[in-house]
Amino acid sequence: MTAWSRITNAEQVLVIDDDVAKDDFMINVLENAIPETMAIGVFDKEDGVKFLSEPLEAPTIILVKVPETLEYLIDHGIAIDEIDLGGMGAKQGRERLYHTISTSSAENETFKRLMDKGVHVFIQIMPQNDKVELKDLLNK
């Protein structure tokens, strides 16, 4: 997060996830995981839409667990131009897509819909890495 905050000049992180928003322990973990200089907000999807409907006061990184959350935000009027896919680890129902990133077929379909809506979806694990286009990985 520190590397990405430097590259993007982000001053705040928004975590949008229905389950995390109800989990005080996870909220505390997240608060301790980001640099002290950054603000953090944790929202469920509905409150995320409300928050993001207002102009942001600072450069922001938005984190979600699953692409369906991003689709929900976009379908509810939130402009998201690009998505850097990362942090989707292996679990039941997912297959390895790229290095440490795994996705399910349903998640891949969601990403395809997002790309069809004009969202640029790519993988860039660290700022110094080249971007890998998701459409190229899904079309193999």
BELHUSUL-V48855 format. One record per pair of residues at least 24 apart in sequence whose C-alpha atoms are under 8 Angstrom apart, sorted by the first residue. I is the first residue (numbers start at 1). J is the second residue. Records with the same first field share a line. If there is no record, write none. Layout:
# BELHUSUL-V48855
I=J ; J
This chain:
# BELHUSUL-V48855
1=34 ; 35
2=34 ; 35
3=126 ; 127
4=126 ; 127
5=61
7=127
8=59
9=59
10=38 ; 58 ; 59 ; 60 ; 61
11=37 ; 38 ; 39 ; 58 ; 59 ; 60
12=38 ; 39 ; 40 ; 41 ; 58 ; 59 ; 60 ; 61
13=38 ; 39 ; 40 ; 41 ; 60 ; 61 ; 62 ; 63
14=40 ; 41 ; 42 ; 43 ; 60 ; 61 ; 62 ; 63
15=40 ; 41 ; 42 ; 43 ; 62 ; 63 ; 64
16=42 ; 43 ; 44 ; 45 ; 48 ; 62 ; 63 ; 64 ; 65 ; 69
17=42 ; 43 ; 44 ; 45 ; 64 ; 65 ; 69
18=43 ; 44 ; 45
19=44
20=44
45=69 ; 72 ; 73
48=73
49=73 ; 76 ; 77 ; 78
52=78
53=77 ; 78
66=107
67=107 ; 110 ; 111
68=107 ; 110
71=110 ; 114
80=119
81=118 ; 119 ; 120
82=119 ; 120 ; 121 ; 122
83=119 ; 120 ; 121 ; 122
84=121 ; 122 ; 123 ; 124
85=121 ; 122 ; 123 ; 124
86=123 ; 124 ; 125
97=137
98=137
108=138
